[in-house]
Amino acid sequence: MSLSDFLIAEARRIAERPTLEEMRQRLATRTRVRTRESSAEAVRAERDAR
């Protein structure tokens, strides 16, 4: 793969990603999820399990 091919592919990949505003709008439509443990506790438990 040439550098030009790589840069074109990278530019396309970046262009396909949603903008920050699009991501905010998408997240605003989602319902909140309530969990028994905090995110920090879940991450710590997963790390400790390894």
N, C-alpha and C positions, 0 to 999 in steps of 0.2 A: 504494500500500500504506500503510495507516494504521500508526501507531506500535504500536497494540495487535496488529495482524496480524503486524508484524515481531517483536515480543516473543514472541508465541505460537510463531511459526516458529523463533525462536532457542532458546527453551526446549525445544522438541521435538528440535531438532538436537543440543543439548547432552545431553539425556536419552538419546538413542540411542547416544551414544559409550560404549565400554566403560570400566568403572572401572579404576583403576590396578591393583587386585588381579586383575581379569579379564585385563588385558593381561599381567601377570606370569605368570599361569597359562598363557595362550596361548603366550607366548614360551618357557616352560619345556618345552613339548612339542615344540618345533622342534629339528631337528638343527643342530649348529653347521656353519658354512661356513668352510672354509679357503681363503684366497686367497694369491696370490703376493706381493701388495703390501699394505701396511697401508691402512686407510681414509684416513688422512691423506695418504698418497702418491697414492691414487686421486683424492682431491678436489683436491690440488695440480695433478696432471697435467691434470685437466679444466679447472681455472681457467686454467692456462697455455696451454691449447689455444685459448682464446677470444680 
